[in-house]
Protein backbone atom coordinates (compact mmCIF):
# COMPACT_ATOMS: atom_id res chain seq x y z
CA UNK A 1 0.00 0.00 0.00
CA UNK A 2 2.86 2.35 0.75
CA UNK A 3 4.50 1.82 -2.65
CA UNK A 4 1.29 2.34 -4.63
CA UNK A 5 1.71 6.13 -5.22
CA UNK A 6 5.30 5.62 -6.32
CA UNK A 7 4.43 2.75 -8.69
CA UNK A 8 1.54 4.74 -10.17
CA UNK A 9 3.74 7.81 -10.65
CA UNK A 10 6.37 5.61 -12.29
CA UNK A 11 3.72 4.31 -14.68
CA UNK A 12 2.72 7.89 -15.54
CA UNK A 13 6.34 8.79 -16.25
CA UNK A 14 6.95 5.71 -18.40
CA UNK A 15 3.73 6.35 -20.31
CA UNK A 16 4.75 9.95 -20.90
CA UNK A 17 8.07 8.90 -22.43
CA UNK A 18 6.34 6.32 -24.62
CA UNK A 19 3.83 8.92 -25.87
CA UNK A 20 6.60 11.43 -26.53
CA UNK A 21 8.54 8.87 -28.56
CA UNK A 22 5.50 7.64 -30.49
CA UNK A 23 2.65 10.21 -30.48
CA UNK A 24 0.54 7.94 -32.71
CA UNK A 25 -0.52 6.19 -29.49
CA UNK A 26 -2.74 9.18 -28.71
CA UNK A 27 -6.41 8.39 -29.24
CA UNK A 28 -7.79 10.31 -32.19
CA UNK A 29 -4.42 11.02 -33.78
CA UNK A 30 -5.95 10.54 -37.24
CA UNK A 31 -7.95 13.74 -36.83
CA UNK A 32 -4.77 15.63 -35.98
CA UNK A 33 -3.00 14.21 -39.02
CA UNK A 34 -5.86 15.08 -41.37
CA UNK A 35 -5.85 18.75 -40.36
CA UNK A 36 -3.49 21.39 -41.69
CA UNK A 37 0.03 21.01 -40.28
CA UNK A 38 -0.92 17.52 -39.09
CA UNK A 39 2.55 16.21 -38.23
CA UNK A 40 3.37 19.36 -36.26
CA UNK A 41 0.09 19.15 -34.33
CA UNK A 42 0.66 15.48 -33.54
CA UNK A 43 4.15 16.20 -32.25
CA UNK A 44 2.85 19.13 -30.21
CA UNK A 45 0.07 16.93 -28.75
CA UNK A 46 2.70 14.36 -27.75
CA UNK A 47 4.69 17.08 -25.99
CA UNK A 48 1.58 18.34 -24.18
CA UNK A 49 0.78 14.86 -22.91
CA UNK A 50 4.41 14.26 -21.99
CA UNK A 51 4.66 17.31 -19.76
CA UNK A 52 1.22 16.92 -18.22
CA UNK A 53 1.84 13.29 -17.26
CA UNK A 54 5.22 14.18 -15.74
CA UNK A 55 3.59 16.98 -13.75
CA UNK A 56 0.79 14.58 -12.76
CA UNK A 57 3.30 12.19 -11.17
CA UNK A 58 4.51 14.75 -8.62
CA UNK A 59 1.19 15.39 -6.82
CA UNK A 60 0.43 11.68 -6.97
CA UNK A 61 3.53 10.93 -4.93
CA UNK A 62 3.24 13.89 -2.55
CA UNK A 63 -0.48 13.64 -1.82
CA UNK A 64 -0.40 9.84 -1.78
CA UNK A 65 2.27 9.69 0.91
CA UNK A 66 0.73 12.59 2.81
CA UNK A 67 -2.62 10.83 2.85
CA UNK A 68 -1.00 7.55 3.87
CA UNK A 69 1.06 8.94 6.74
CA UNK A 70 -1.74 11.19 8.04
CA UNK A 71 -4.12 8.23 7.71
CA UNK A 72 -6.60 10.20 5.59
CA UNK A 73 -8.09 7.54 3.37
CA UNK A 74 -9.99 10.00 1.19
CA UNK A 75 -6.81 12.00 0.47
CA UNK A 76 -4.90 8.82 -0.33
CA UNK A 77 -7.55 7.54 -2.74
CA UNK A 78 -8.09 10.91 -4.40
CA UNK A 79 -4.31 11.34 -4.78
CA UNK A 80 -4.27 8.19 -6.88
CA UNK A 81 -7.09 9.28 -9.19
CA UNK A 82 -7.52 13.05 -9.22
CA UNK A 83 -4.12 14.23 -10.58
CA UNK A 84 -4.45 12.01 -13.65
CA UNK A 85 -8.02 13.12 -14.33
CA UNK A 86 -7.04 16.78 -14.05
CA UNK A 87 -3.96 16.28 -16.26
CA UNK A 88 -6.00 14.54 -18.93
CA UNK A 89 -8.71 17.23 -18.93
CA UNK A 90 -6.08 19.95 -19.26
CA UNK A 91 -4.33 17.98 -22.03
CA UNK A 92 -7.53 17.50 -24.02
CA UNK A 93 -8.37 21.20 -23.73
CA UNK A 94 -4.89 22.24 -24.87
CA UNK A 95 -4.86 19.75 -27.74
CA UNK A 96 -8.29 20.93 -28.94
CA UNK A 97 -6.93 24.49 -29.13
CA UNK A 98 -4.18 23.45 -31.58
N, C-alpha and C positions, 0 to 999 in steps of 0.2 A: 504494500500500500504506500510505503514511503517513497518508493522509486517510480511510482506511476507518473507524477508530473514530469520527472526528468525523462522518462522513456517517451512520453507523449511529445515533449518539446523536441527530443531528438528525432522523432518521426516527422515533425513539422519541418525541421531543418533539412533533413534528408529529402523530403518531398520538394522543398523549395529549390534545392540544387538540381534535382531531376527535372523540374519544370523549367528552370532557367536553361538547362542544357538542351532540352527538347520541348519547346513551347507547344508543339502539336498535341501534347497530352491535355491541353486545356479544352474543356467541353465547349463546343461551339466555335472551334477555331476555323471552320470552313467559312463562316460568315465574315470573320476578320480577313481571311484571304481573298474573298470575293469582292471586298470593298477596295476603294482606291488606296494605294500605298499599303497593300495587304501584308506583305512581308515585314514592313516596318511596324505596323500595328501589332502583328503577332509577336514580334520580338519585344515590343514595348509592354504588351500584356504579360509576357513571361517575366519581365523585370518587375512589373507591379506585383505580381503574385510572389515572386522571390522575396522582395523586401517585406511585404506584408506578412508572409509566413515566418520570416526570421523575427520580425517584431512581435508576432503572436507568441513565439516560444518564450520570450522573456517574462511576460505576465503570467504565463502558465506555470513556470517554475516558481516565481516569487509568490504568487497568490496560493498556489498549491501547497507549498511548504508552510506558508503562514497559516493557512486554514488547517493544516495537519497538526502543527505544533500548538496552535491555540485551541484545538479541538472544536473548531467551527465546521460542522459537516457541510452546511450550505455553502460556505465560502470554498471549501475544498472541491465540492462537486461543480460549482459554477466556475471555478478556476480551470477545470478540465474542459469545459464546454464553451463558455462565453467568449474567451479571447479568439478562438477560431471562428466562431459565428460572426463576431464583429469584424475580424480581418477579411472574411469572405464577402461580407456586405460592402465594406469599403472598396475591396478589389473590384467587385462587379460594377459598382458605381463609377469608379475611375476608368475601367475598361470601356464602359458604355459611352463615356465622354470622348473617347479617342476618335 
